[in-house]
Amino acid sequence: MIELGESQNSPTEFAFEISHAPAGSLARVGTITTPHGQIQTPCFIPVGTKATVKSVLPESMKDLGAQAILANAYHLYLQPSPEIVDEAGGLSKFMNWPGPTITDSGGFQVLSLGMGFKKVLSMDSTTFRDDDVIAQNKDRLAHVDDDGVTFKSHLDGTMHRFTPEVSMQVQHKIGADIMFAFDECTTLHNTRNYQEKAVERTSAWAKRCLDEHKSLTDSRADSPYQALFGVIQGAQYEDLRREAARDLGSMQSSGISFDGFGIGGALDKESLGTIISWVNEELPEHKPKHLLGIGTPEDLFVGVEFGVDTFDCVLPSRIARTSAVFTPQGRYNVSNAAYRRAFEPLDDKCDCYTCTHYTRAYLHHLFKGKEILAATLATIHNERFIVRLVDKMRECLKDGSFWDFKQDFLGSYQRSSGLSAD
Ligand SMILES: [Zn+2]
């Protein structure tokens, strides 16, 4: 087993072991070990923004096969506060989720909410590209400088400042098993010059995150070890992406290096695989890679094929609350009139709690009646669908059938997706 916590003084409770790596491909199967348990990879990690997957019990998340939960540092910083999560014994204990937890750095929310992006909390490239991404300067609620970002709370308008050090302090108090370095997240609409500047800034911030992380790890030696992932930016530019990956991949500061890496920032659907391959060709092979905010079935196949180990995305739960549900034939809206008398499961191939106990007609009724249970049942199904899809990719990588499975699944999913009603 490869130990990734390289600090001599830190407990090395974090590790990543690769068990299968098909020849001639970046794809691999592995196990991430954290103080709160293991994650079999590739793996889809559901998002519980405010330390809850909206409308679903942690026990139900476990039952549907979730291996870890990702929460947002920005939201928990504003409410309830990192101090309260710390006093509660850390994120896992606070939210009664006994398994591994992850926090993002807060950078994406600070910048996206602050810069007048529409209400996009994930990097769903389909909605992302349609946004009027950067509001006029006067409308911005966030201002970036070389030291950090000053932003206005989306909750009450109060002013706050995130620096790499603050992000590390916040994430250490929240106490997730995996944290991300504070990065400057850009969009495809930024100029090349700005992207270069952002990559430079992210590099300087990454170093500061390592230093602060080392100092906090030492001063909180009785807390479980928290791993730190660096975030690779560089938008759609090959030289910037490769440079960022080489830089953060080999970065050492205060005697430590990153435990893994996140691939972040502007990613359009067409070049997703190309960008991931640039990055993963440069990053150290034996460290885990996380693709931030990506969760459509098509994108998950691309990510796994090009060596991504873990994914997170709000998509399954967000669309569930609008009555959109996944099936192997594509997405549909169960609130459509066609399902009023559909006394069959959301997806007859699904083994989730919702599909084994309820009908489309019942969910249609709950959505029409604006019943809270609608969100719960639809979310359980969608999260199970995506978790199980990536689990299946993992099994297929082991027995060599991944590419056949990809072709079969996408053939059916995409052929029918024109019929989907969302
Ligand atoms: Zn289901």
Residues whose N, C-alpha, C, O or C-beta is under 5 A from the ligand:
A	BS01	ZN	C350 C352 T354 C355 H381
